Amino acid sequence: MNGPNDKFEYTYAAPTERERREIESIRKAYLPDEAGEKLRRLRKLNARVRNTAMCVSLTLGVAGVLLFGAGMSLTLSFGSYAAGIALAALGIVPIALAYPVFNRLLRRGKKKYGAEILRLSEELLHGRK
């Protein structure tokens, strides 16, 4: 088995530049993407702040418009003036409150999530971890 002619041979070839780029691109696919994850979290928090305020105020506004329209319909189509005017006046209240409610919920969301949004944006802008 181990004779005088048995030799150990080893040949090493460094990867070419093209192979090195391919290896790096494959390696990147398996590394955790911290910046991408932080950006997704930042977008999600921002959407939560804005969408919550928008959904509540739109729902309030649409409900008010429907009440107002029902009151106008009662007045014009059915001649029920007292009930129609009362219902229309009741519909004006949520319409008038929709924008202030939006602003209040937006401020509340900014207060609740603002610190984390600022921290994440600072990390993303300046590359801190």
Phi and psi in radians as a Rosetta constraint file:
Dihedral C 1 N 2 CA 2 C 2 CIRCULARHARMONIC -1.674 0.35
Dihedral N 2 CA 2 C 2 N 3 CIRCULARHARMONIC 1.653 0.35
Dihedral C 2 N 3 CA 3 C 3 CIRCULARHARMONIC -1.788 0.35
Dihedral N 3 CA 3 C 3 N 4 CIRCULARHARMONIC 3.062 0.35
Dihedral C 3 N 4 CA 4 C 4 CIRCULARHARMONIC -1.192 0.35
Dihedral N 4 CA 4 C 4 N 5 CIRCULARHARMONIC -0.326 0.35
Dihedral C 4 N 5 CA 5 C 5 CIRCULARHARMONIC -1.640 0.35
Dihedral N 5 CA 5 C 5 N 6 CIRCULARHARMONIC -0.117 0.35
Dihedral C 5 N 6 CA 6 C 6 CIRCULARHARMONIC -1.279 0.35
Dihedral N 6 CA 6 C 6 N 7 CIRCULARHARMONIC 2.171 0.35
Dihedral C 6 N 7 CA 7 C 7 CIRCULARHARMONIC -2.229 0.35
Dihedral N 7 CA 7 C 7 N 8 CIRCULARHARMONIC 2.666 0.35
Dihedral C 7 N 8 CA 8 C 8 CIRCULARHARMONIC -1.738 0.35
Dihedral N 8 CA 8 C 8 N 9 CIRCULARHARMONIC 2.182 0.35
Dihedral C 8 N 9 CA 9 C 9 CIRCULARHARMONIC -2.096 0.35
Dihedral N 9 CA 9 C 9 N 10 CIRCULARHARMONIC 2.433 0.35
Dihedral C 9 N 10 CA 10 C 10 CIRCULARHARMONIC -2.407 0.35
Dihedral N 10 CA 10 C 10 N 11 CIRCULARHARMONIC 2.253 0.35
Dihedral C 10 N 11 CA 11 C 11 CIRCULARHARMONIC -2.105 0.35
Dihedral N 11 CA 11 C 11 N 12 CIRCULARHARMONIC 2.276 0.35
Dihedral C 11 N 12 CA 12 C 12 CIRCULARHARMONIC -2.091 0.35
Dihedral N 12 CA 12 C 12 N 13 CIRCULARHARMONIC 2.336 0.35
Dihedral C 12 N 13 CA 13 C 13 CIRCULARHARMONIC -2.275 0.35
Dihedral N 13 CA 13 C 13 N 14 CIRCULARHARMONIC 2.117 0.35
Dihedral C 13 N 14 CA 14 C 14 CIRCULARHARMONIC -1.229 0.35
Dihedral N 14 CA 14 C 14 N 15 CIRCULARHARMONIC 2.556 0.35
Dihedral C 14 N 15 CA 15 C 15 CIRCULARHARMONIC -1.129 0.35
Dihedral N 15 CA 15 C 15 N 16 CIRCULARHARMONIC 2.535 0.35
Dihedral C 15 N 16 CA 16 C 16 CIRCULARHARMONIC -1.242 0.35
Dihedral N 16 CA 16 C 16 N 17 CIRCULARHARMONIC 2.978 0.35
Dihedral C 16 N 17 CA 17 C 17 CIRCULARHARMONIC -1.068 0.35
Dihedral N 17 CA 17 C 17 N 18 CIRCULARHARMONIC -0.698 0.35
Dihedral C 17 N 18 CA 18 C 18 CIRCULARHARMONIC -1.116 0.35
Dihedral N 18 CA 18 C 18 N 19 CIRCULARHARMONIC -0.770 0.35
Dihedral C 18 N 19 CA 19 C 19 CIRCULARHARMONIC -1.136 0.35
Dihedral N 19 CA 19 C 19 N 20 CIRCULARHARMONIC -0.666 0.35
Dihedral C 19 N 20 CA 20 C 20 CIRCULARHARMONIC -1.098 0.35
Dihedral N 20 CA 20 C 20 N 21 CIRCULARHARMONIC -0.738 0.35
Dihedral C 20 N 21 CA 21 C 21 CIRCULARHARMONIC -1.112 0.35
Dihedral N 21 CA 21 C 21 N 22 CIRCULARHARMONIC -0.697 0.35
Dihedral C 21 N 22 CA 22 C 22 CIRCULARHARMONIC -1.140 0.35
Dihedral N 22 CA 22 C 22 N 23 CIRCULARHARMONIC -0.747 0.35
Dihedral C 22 N 23 CA 23 C 23 CIRCULARHARMONIC -1.083 0.35
Dihedral N 23 CA 23 C 23 N 24 CIRCULARHARMONIC -0.778 0.35
Dihedral C 23 N 24 CA 24 C 24 CIRCULARHARMONIC -1.089 0.35
Dihedral N 24 CA 24 C 24 N 25 CIRCULARHARMONIC -0.706 0.35
Dihedral C 24 N 25 CA 25 C 25 CIRCULARHARMONIC -1.176 0.35
Dihedral N 25 CA 25 C 25 N 26 CIRCULARHARMONIC -0.647 0.35
Dihedral C 25 N 26 CA 26 C 26 CIRCULARHARMONIC -1.179 0.35
Dihedral N 26 CA 26 C 26 N 27 CIRCULARHARMONIC -0.724 0.35
Dihedral C 26 N 27 CA 27 C 27 CIRCULARHARMONIC -1.079 0.35
Dihedral N 27 CA 27 C 27 N 28 CIRCULARHARMONIC -0.728 0.35
Dihedral C 27 N 28 CA 28 C 28 CIRCULARHARMONIC -1.054 0.35
Dihedral N 28 CA 28 C 28 N 29 CIRCULARHARMONIC -0.580 0.35
Dihedral C 28 N 29 CA 29 C 29 CIRCULARHARMONIC -1.135 0.35
Dihedral N 29 CA 29 C 29 N 30 CIRCULARHARMONIC -0.399 0.35
Dihedral C 29 N 30 CA 30 C 30 CIRCULARHARMONIC -1.815 0.35
Dihedral N 30 CA 30 C 30 N 31 CIRCULARHARMONIC -0.093 0.35
Dihedral C 30 N 31 CA 31 C 31 CIRCULARHARMONIC -1.428 0.35
Dihedral N 31 CA 31 C 31 N 32 CIRCULARHARMONIC 2.563 0.35
Dihedral C 31 N 32 CA 32 C 32 CIRCULARHARMONIC -1.184 0.35
Dihedral N 32 CA 32 C 32 N 33 CIRCULARHARMONIC 2.401 0.35
Dihedral C 32 N 33 CA 33 C 33 CIRCULARHARMONIC -1.698 0.35
Dihedral N 33 CA 33 C 33 N 34 CIRCULARHARMONIC 1.464 0.35
Dihedral C 33 N 34 CA 34 C 34 CIRCULARHARMONIC -1.168 0.35
Dihedral N 34 CA 34 C 34 N 35 CIRCULARHARMONIC -0.733 0.35
Dihedral C 34 N 35 CA 35 C 35 CIRCULARHARMONIC -1.149 0.35
Dihedral N 35 CA 35 C 35 N 36 CIRCULARHARMONIC -0.718 0.35
Dihedral C 35 N 36 CA 36 C 36 CIRCULARHARMONIC -1.133 0.35
Dihedral N 36 CA 36 C 36 N 37 CIRCULARHARMONIC -0.682 0.35
Dihedral C 36 N 37 CA 37 C 37 CIRCULARHARMONIC -1.173 0.35
Dihedral N 37 CA 37 C 37 N 38 CIRCULARHARMONIC -0.698 0.35
Dihedral C 37 N 38 CA 38 C 38 CIRCULARHARMONIC -1.158 0.35
Dihedral N 38 CA 38 C 38 N 39 CIRCULARHARMONIC -0.685 0.35
Dihedral C 38 N 39 CA 39 C 39 CIRCULARHARMONIC -1.154 0.35
Dihedral N 39 CA 39 C 39 N 40 CIRCULARHARMONIC -0.703 0.35
Dihedral C 39 N 40 CA 40 C 40 CIRCULARHARMONIC -1.088 0.35
Dihedral N 40 CA 40 C 40 N 41 CIRCULARHARMONIC -0.741 0.35
Dihedral C 40 N 41 CA 41 C 41 CIRCULARHARMONIC -1.117 0.35
Dihedral N 41 CA 41 C 41 N 42 CIRCULARHARMONIC -0.718 0.35
Dihedral C 41 N 42 CA 42 C 42 CIRCULARHARMONIC -1.086 0.35
Dihedral N 42 CA 42 C 42 N 43 CIRCULARHARMONIC -0.793 0.35
Dihedral C 42 N 43 CA 43 C 43 CIRCULARHARMONIC -1.108 0.35
Dihedral N 43 CA 43 C 43 N 44 CIRCULARHARMONIC -0.697 0.35
Dihedral C 43 N 44 CA 44 C 44 CIRCULARHARMONIC -1.143 0.35
Dihedral N 44 CA 44 C 44 N 45 CIRCULARHARMONIC -0.744 0.35
Dihedral C 44 N 45 CA 45 C 45 CIRCULARHARMONIC -1.141 0.35
Dihedral N 45 CA 45 C 45 N 46 CIRCULARHARMONIC -0.755 0.35
Dihedral C 45 N 46 CA 46 C 46 CIRCULARHARMONIC -1.092 0.35
Dihedral N 46 CA 46 C 46 N 47 CIRCULARHARMONIC -0.733 0.35
Dihedral C 46 N 47 CA 47 C 47 CIRCULARHARMONIC -1.138 0.35
Dihedral N 47 CA 47 C 47 N 48 CIRCULARHARMONIC -0.666 0.35
Dihedral C 47 N 48 CA 48 C 48 CIRCULARHARMONIC -1.088 0.35
Dihedral N 48 CA 48 C 48 N 49 CIRCULARHARMONIC -0.760 0.35
Dihedral C 48 N 49 CA 49 C 49 CIRCULARHARMONIC -1.100 0.35
Dihedral N 49 CA 49 C 49 N 50 CIRCULARHARMONIC -0.890 0.35
Dihedral C 49 N 50 CA 50 C 50 CIRCULARHARMONIC -1.259 0.35
Dihedral N 50 CA 50 C 50 N 51 CIRCULARHARMONIC -0.783 0.35
Dihedral C 50 N 51 CA 51 C 51 CIRCULARHARMONIC -1.204 0.35
Dihedral N 51 CA 51 C 51 N 52 CIRCULARHARMONIC -0.623 0.35
Dihedral C 51 N 52 CA 52 C 52 CIRCULARHARMONIC -1.078 0.35
Dihedral N 52 CA 52 C 52 N 53 CIRCULARHARMONIC -0.855 0.35
Dihedral C 52 N 53 CA 53 C 53 CIRCULARHARMONIC -1.101 0.35
Dihedral N 53 CA 53 C 53 N 54 CIRCULARHARMONIC -0.732 0.35
Dihedral C 53 N 54 CA 54 C 54 CIRCULARHARMONIC -1.171 0.35
Dihedral N 54 CA 54 C 54 N 55 CIRCULARHARMONIC -0.780 0.35
Dihedral C 54 N 55 CA 55 C 55 CIRCULARHARMONIC -1.105 0.35
Dihedral N 55 CA 55 C 55 N 56 CIRCULARHARMONIC -0.773 0.35
Dihedral C 55 N 56 CA 56 C 56 CIRCULARHARMONIC -1.149 0.35
Dihedral N 56 CA 56 C 56 N 57 CIRCULARHARMONIC -0.788 0.35
Dihedral C 56 N 57 CA 57 C 57 CIRCULARHARMONIC -1.214 0.35
Dihedral N 57 CA 57 C 57 N 58 CIRCULARHARMONIC -0.640 0.35
Dihedral C 57 N 58 CA 58 C 58 CIRCULARHARMONIC -1.150 0.35
Dihedral N 58 CA 58 C 58 N 59 CIRCULARHARMONIC -0.717 0.35
Dihedral C 58 N 59 CA 59 C 59 CIRCULARHARMONIC -1.084 0.35
Dihedral N 59 CA 59 C 59 N 60 CIRCULARHARMONIC -0.753 0.35
Dihedral C 59 N 60 CA 60 C 60 CIRCULARHARMONIC -1.097 0.35
Dihedral N 60 CA 60 C 60 N 61 CIRCULARHARMONIC -0.796 0.35
Dihedral C 60 N 61 CA 61 C 61 CIRCULARHARMONIC -1.119 0.35
Dihedral N 61 CA 61 C 61 N 62 CIRCULARHARMONIC -0.753 0.35
Dihedral C 61 N 62 CA 62 C 62 CIRCULARHARMONIC -1.150 0.35
Dihedral N 62 CA 62 C 62 N 63 CIRCULARHARMONIC -0.718 0.35
Dihedral C 62 N 63 CA 63 C 63 CIRCULARHARMONIC -1.077 0.35
Dihedral N 63 CA 63 C 63 N 64 CIRCULARHARMONIC -0.713 0.35
Dihedral C 63 N 64 CA 64 C 64 CIRCULARHARMONIC -1.117 0.35
Dihedral N 64 CA 64 C 64 N 65 CIRCULARHARMONIC -0.746 0.35
Dihedral C 64 N 65 CA 65 C 65 CIRCULARHARMONIC -1.117 0.35
Dihedral N 65 CA 65 C 65 N 66 CIRCULARHARMONIC -0.689 0.35
Dihedral C 65 N 66 CA 66 C 66 CIRCULARHARMONIC -1.145 0.35
Dihedral N 66 CA 66 C 66 N 67 CIRCULARHARMONIC -0.743 0.35
Dihedral C 66 N 67 CA 67 C 67 CIRCULARHARMONIC -1.104 0.35
Dihedral N 67 CA 67 C 67 N 68 CIRCULARHARMONIC -0.774 0.35
Dihedral C 67 N 68 CA 68 C 68 CIRCULARHARMONIC -1.073 0.35
Dihedral N 68 CA 68 C 68 N 69 CIRCULARHARMONIC -0.766 0.35
Dihedral C 68 N 69 CA 69 C 69 CIRCULARHARMONIC -1.122 0.35
Dihedral N 69 CA 69 C 69 N 70 CIRCULARHARMONIC -0.686 0.35
Dihedral C 69 N 70 CA 70 C 70 CIRCULARHARMONIC -1.126 0.35
Dihedral N 70 CA 70 C 70 N 71 CIRCULARHARMONIC -0.701 0.35
Dihedral C 70 N 71 CA 71 C 71 CIRCULARHARMONIC -1.131 0.35
Dihedral N 71 CA 71 C 71 N 72 CIRCULARHARMONIC -0.724 0.35
Dihedral C 71 N 72 CA 72 C 72 CIRCULARHARMONIC -1.147 0.35
Dihedral N 72 CA 72 C 72 N 73 CIRCULARHARMONIC -0.647 0.35
Dihedral C 72 N 73 CA 73 C 73 CIRCULARHARMONIC -1.143 0.35
Dihedral N 73 CA 73 C 73 N 74 CIRCULARHARMONIC -0.751 0.35
Dihedral C 73 N 74 CA 74 C 74 CIRCULARHARMONIC -1.043 0.35
Dihedral N 74 CA 74 C 74 N 75 CIRCULARHARMONIC -0.717 0.35
Dihedral C 74 N 75 CA 75 C 75 CIRCULARHARMONIC -1.220 0.35
Dihedral N 75 CA 75 C 75 N 76 CIRCULARHARMONIC -0.868 0.35
Dihedral C 75 N 76 CA 76 C 76 CIRCULARHARMONIC -1.414 0.35
Dihedral N 76 CA 76 C 76 N 77 CIRCULARHARMONIC -0.725 0.35
Dihedral C 76 N 77 CA 77 C 77 CIRCULARHARMONIC -1.525 0.35
Dihedral N 77 CA 77 C 77 N 78 CIRCULARHARMONIC -0.680 0.35
Dihedral C 77 N 78 CA 78 C 78 CIRCULARHARMONIC -1.863 0.35
Dihedral N 78 CA 78 C 78 N 79 CIRCULARHARMONIC -0.104 0.35
Dihedral C 78 N 79 CA 79 C 79 CIRCULARHARMONIC 1.235 0.35
Dihedral N 79 CA 79 C 79 N 80 CIRCULARHARMONIC 0.263 0.35
Dihedral C 79 N 80 CA 80 C 80 CIRCULARHARMONIC -1.575 0.35
Dihedral N 80 CA 80 C 80 N 81 CIRCULARHARMONIC 1.439 0.35
Dihedral C 80 N 81 CA 81 C 81 CIRCULARHARMONIC -1.149 0.35
Dihedral N 81 CA 81 C 81 N 82 CIRCULARHARMONIC -0.812 0.35
Dihedral C 81 N 82 CA 82 C 82 CIRCULARHARMONIC -1.118 0.35
Dihedral N 82 CA 82 C 82 N 83 CIRCULARHARMONIC -0.856 0.35
Dihedral C 82 N 83 CA 83 C 83 CIRCULARHARMONIC -1.185 0.35
Dihedral N 83 CA 83 C 83 N 84 CIRCULARHARMONIC -0.682 0.35
Dihedral C 83 N 84 CA 84 C 84 CIRCULARHARMONIC -1.140 0.35
Dihedral N 84 CA 84 C 84 N 85 CIRCULARHARMONIC -0.774 0.35
Dihedral C 84 N 85 CA 85 C 85 CIRCULARHARMONIC -1.176 0.35
Dihedral N 85 CA 85 C 85 N 86 CIRCULARHARMONIC -0.683 0.35
Dihedral C 85 N 86 CA 86 C 86 CIRCULARHARMONIC -1.109 0.35
Dihedral N 86 CA 86 C 86 N 87 CIRCULARHARMONIC -0.760 0.35
Dihedral C 86 N 87 CA 87 C 87 CIRCULARHARMONIC -1.180 0.35
Dihedral N 87 CA 87 C 87 N 88 CIRCULARHARMONIC -0.703 0.35
Dihedral C 87 N 88 CA 88 C 88 CIRCULARHARMONIC -1.123 0.35
Dihedral N 88 CA 88 C 88 N 89 CIRCULARHARMONIC -0.725 0.35
Dihedral C 88 N 89 CA 89 C 89 CIRCULARHARMONIC -1.134 0.35
Dihedral N 89 CA 89 C 89 N 90 CIRCULARHARMONIC -0.657 0.35
Dihedral C 89 N 90 CA 90 C 90 CIRCULARHARMONIC -1.129 0.35
Dihedral N 90 CA 90 C 90 N 91 CIRCULARHARMONIC -0.600 0.35
Dihedral C 90 N 91 CA 91 C 91 CIRCULARHARMONIC -1.252 0.35
Dihedral N 91 CA 91 C 91 N 92 CIRCULARHARMONIC -0.451 0.35
Dihedral C 91 N 92 CA 92 C 92 CIRCULARHARMONIC -1.191 0.35
Dihedral N 92 CA 92 C 92 N 93 CIRCULARHARMONIC -0.531 0.35
Dihedral C 92 N 93 CA 93 C 93 CIRCULARHARMONIC -1.052 0.35
Dihedral N 93 CA 93 C 93 N 94 CIRCULARHARMONIC -0.944 0.35
Dihedral C 93 N 94 CA 94 C 94 CIRCULARHARMONIC -1.163 0.35
Dihedral N 94 CA 94 C 94 N 95 CIRCULARHARMONIC -0.522 0.35
Dihedral C 94 N 95 CA 95 C 95 CIRCULARHARMONIC -1.099 0.35
Dihedral N 95 CA 95 C 95 N 96 CIRCULARHARMONIC -0.787 0.35
Dihedral C 95 N 96 CA 96 C 96 CIRCULARHARMONIC -1.188 0.35
Dihedral N 96 CA 96 C 96 N 97 CIRCULARHARMONIC -0.497 0.35
Dihedral C 96 N 97 CA 97 C 97 CIRCULARHARMONIC -1.499 0.35
Dihedral N 97 CA 97 C 97 N 98 CIRCULARHARMONIC -0.249 0.35
Dihedral C 97 N 98 CA 98 C 98 CIRCULARHARMONIC -1.033 0.35
Dihedral N 98 CA 98 C 98 N 99 CIRCULARHARMONIC -0.840 0.35
Dihedral C 98 N 99 CA 99 C 99 CIRCULARHARMONIC -1.209 0.35
Dihedral N 99 CA 99 C 99 N 100 CIRCULARHARMONIC -0.797 0.35
Dihedral C 99 N 100 CA 100 C 100 CIRCULARHARMONIC -1.065 0.35
Dihedral N 100 CA 100 C 100 N 101 CIRCULARHARMONIC -0.631 0.35
Dihedral C 100 N 101 CA 101 C 101 CIRCULARHARMONIC -1.130 0.35
Dihedral N 101 CA 101 C 101 N 102 CIRCULARHARMONIC -0.722 0.35
Dihedral C 101 N 102 CA 102 C 102 CIRCULARHARMONIC -1.013 0.35
Dihedral N 102 CA 102 C 102 N 103 CIRCULARHARMONIC -0.870 0.35
Dihedral C 102 N 103 CA 103 C 103 CIRCULARHARMONIC -1.081 0.35
Dihedral N 103 CA 103 C 103 N 104 CIRCULARHARMONIC -0.726 0.35
Dihedral C 103 N 104 CA 104 C 104 CIRCULARHARMONIC -1.145 0.35
Dihedral N 104 CA 104 C 104 N 105 CIRCULARHARMONIC -0.784 0.35
Dihedral C 104 N 105 CA 105 C 105 CIRCULARHARMONIC -1.167 0.35
Dihedral N 105 CA 105 C 105 N 106 CIRCULARHARMONIC -0.609 0.35
Dihedral C 105 N 106 CA 106 C 106 CIRCULARHARMONIC -1.137 0.35
Dihedral N 106 CA 106 C 106 N 107 CIRCULARHARMONIC -0.773 0.35
Dihedral C 106 N 107 CA 107 C 107 CIRCULARHARMONIC -1.096 0.35
Dihedral N 107 CA 107 C 107 N 108 CIRCULARHARMONIC -0.733 0.35
Dihedral C 107 N 108 CA 108 C 108 CIRCULARHARMONIC -1.100 0.35
Dihedral N 108 CA 108 C 108 N 109 CIRCULARHARMONIC -0.761 0.35
Dihedral C 108 N 109 CA 109 C 109 CIRCULARHARMONIC -1.128 0.35
Dihedral N 109 CA 109 C 109 N 110 CIRCULARHARMONIC -0.702 0.35
Dihedral C 109 N 110 CA 110 C 110 CIRCULARHARMONIC -1.122 0.35
Dihedral N 110 CA 110 C 110 N 111 CIRCULARHARMONIC -0.667 0.35
Dihedral C 110 N 111 CA 111 C 111 CIRCULARHARMONIC -1.180 0.35
Dihedral N 111 CA 111 C 111 N 112 CIRCULARHARMONIC -0.702 0.35
Dihedral C 111 N 112 CA 112 C 112 CIRCULARHARMONIC -1.249 0.35
Dihedral N 112 CA 112 C 112 N 113 CIRCULARHARMONIC -0.781 0.35
Dihedral C 112 N 113 CA 113 C 113 CIRCULARHARMONIC -1.866 0.35
Dihedral N 113 CA 113 C 113 N 114 CIRCULARHARMONIC -0.024 0.35
Dihedral C 113 N 114 CA 114 C 114 CIRCULARHARMONIC -1.057 0.35
Dihedral N 114 CA 114 C 114 N 115 CIRCULARHARMONIC -0.754 0.35
Dihedral C 114 N 115 CA 115 C 115 CIRCULARHARMONIC -1.084 0.35
Dihedral N 115 CA 115 C 115 N 116 CIRCULARHARMONIC -0.756 0.35
Dihedral C 115 N 116 CA 116 C 116 CIRCULARHARMONIC -1.224 0.35
Dihedral N 116 CA 116 C 116 N 117 CIRCULARHARMONIC -0.669 0.35
Dihedral C 116 N 117 CA 117 C 117 CIRCULARHARMONIC -1.097 0.35
Dihedral N 117 CA 117 C 117 N 118 CIRCULARHARMONIC -0.767 0.35
Dihedral C 117 N 118 CA 118 C 118 CIRCULARHARMONIC -1.135 0.35
Dihedral N 118 CA 118 C 118 N 119 CIRCULARHARMONIC -0.701 0.35
Dihedral C 118 N 119 CA 119 C 119 CIRCULARHARMONIC -1.108 0.35
Dihedral N 119 CA 119 C 119 N 120 CIRCULARHARMONIC -0.811 0.35
Dihedral C 119 N 120 CA 120 C 120 CIRCULARHARMONIC -1.126 0.35
Dihedral N 120 CA 120 C 120 N 121 CIRCULARHARMONIC -0.738 0.35
Dihedral C 120 N 121 CA 121 C 121 CIRCULARHARMONIC -1.166 0.35
Dihedral N 121 CA 121 C 121 N 122 CIRCULARHARMONIC -0.640 0.35
Dihedral C 121 N 122 CA 122 C 122 CIRCULARHARMONIC -1.100 0.35
Dihedral N 122 CA 122 C 122 N 123 CIRCULARHARMONIC -0.777 0.35
Dihedral C 122 N 123 CA 123 C 123 CIRCULARHARMONIC -1.094 0.35
Dihedral N 123 CA 123 C 123 N 124 CIRCULARHARMONIC -0.733 0.35
Dihedral C 123 N 124 CA 124 C 124 CIRCULARHARMONIC -1.218 0.35
Dihedral N 124 CA 124 C 124 N 125 CIRCULARHARMONIC -0.666 0.35
Dihedral C 124 N 125 CA 125 C 125 CIRCULARHARMONIC -1.276 0.35
Dihedral N 125 CA 125 C 125 N 126 CIRCULARHARMONIC -0.624 0.35
Dihedral C 125 N 126 CA 126 C 126 CIRCULARHARMONIC -1.939 0.35
Dihedral N 126 CA 126 C 126 N 127 CIRCULARHARMONIC 0.098 0.35
Dihedral C 126 N 127 CA 127 C 127 CIRCULARHARMONIC 1.226 0.35
Dihedral N 127 CA 127 C 127 N 128 CIRCULARHARMONIC 0.388 0.35
Dihedral C 127 N 128 CA 128 C 128 CIRCULARHARMONIC -1.445 0.35
Dihedral N 128 CA 128 C 128 N 129 CIRCULARHARMONIC 2.816 0.35
